[in-house]
Amino acid sequence: MKILVIDPLFEQEPDIELAIAGPDMELYFRRSVDGKLENDADYTSADAVLNCRSAHRMPASIIDKLVRCRAIQQGGVGYGHLDLVAAARHGIPVLNTPNYGTTEVADHSVALALNLLRGIQAYDRRLRRESTDSWDARSLKTVRRLPELRVGIVGLGRIGTAAALRFKAFGMQVGFYDPYLPVGHELALGFERFETLDALLRRSDVLSVHALLNAETRHMIDAKALALLPPGAILVNTSRGGIVDFHAVREALESGALGAAGLDVFETEPLDRSDPLIAAWINGAEWLDERLILTPHAAFYSDSSLDAIRQLSMKYLTDYLRSGDMRTCVNEALLKQYAPAASTAVAKT
């Protein structure tokens, strides 16, 4: 059994992966270039694929090359870069790793919001440049009293719930929009549920995005959505860059309609440093006035989370290959649709 591991998350030895795979599985490791592997033979010889990062994209043109593949394991939660329909047409289950970095991403989301709401980074930068006699703390308009604020959570899954509980602990009023949660789910958590995204936006002083990227959510937070937020609202995104229209964020920040933004994810990664908003941020444009904090798709990171993602992604993949366990399969319904006579609990032969 040959497992192709793409963009592995280690620099030294694959000790975790080899220990879980065992002697009956052969692992070979490759790095992607511009979102794909340079040698097609790496795809065609794979019995299974562990895709460690979203930087390696898996559209239909790549999946068509996986002629022997029995399963694709995506390291991490998101899979918007992977064509689930193409995989299902080939009878390939796609598994993800939803539980490796929940606390890290939730913490990062709240940290971005608190940094802006309390002016931590802005105060630090100003104090480093000049004495307190030359500027007034009141000039930072994003600084607010936390218990007076209403937080809107878009997507109340594992990470969204963890972030919401953290915001609530600061005394903030939490509301959410998630049409896929069962009726009454909000009663268990004490959050306010909104039936439409527009209704949530109109009452969100802080908007924190925690949705998956798909056709429904792409550019969900666009110019129209941002215009519905209360004046001076703060946007936080640690989910996927494609959910937020980056051009609309620039216009809303420049016009002052959006108070500030804390972003960890972008449609183009690594950052396009020629983008007008990125360039303004780099150059310290006066109109931004420290209202934008960017981090490099690092919300998931800690030493513990890296160990967890390596362990869990290999475990879910090998569990499927050995026993047909599909607990984290994200295209099971599509597999049934394209192969209704076949059991999706049995690996493709």
Buried (B, 14 or more C-beta within 10 A) or exposed (E): BBBBBBBBBBEEEBEBBEEBBEEEBEBEBBEBEEEBBEEEEBBEBBBBBBBBBBBBBBEEEBBEBBEEBBBBBBBBBBBBBBBBEBBBBBBBBBBBBBEBBBBBBBBBBBBBBBBBBBBBBBBEEBEEEEEEEEBEEEEBEBBBEBEEBBBBBBBBBBBBBBBBBBBBEBEBBBBBBBEEBEEEBBEEBEBBBBEEBEBBBBBBBBBBBBBBBBEEBBBBBBBEBBBBBBEBBBBBBBBBBBBBBBBBBBBBBBEEBBBBBBBBBBBEEEBBEEBBBBEBBEEEBEEBBBBBBBBEBEBBBBEEBBBBBBBBBBBBBBBBBEEBBBEBBBBBEBBBEBBEEEEBBEBBE
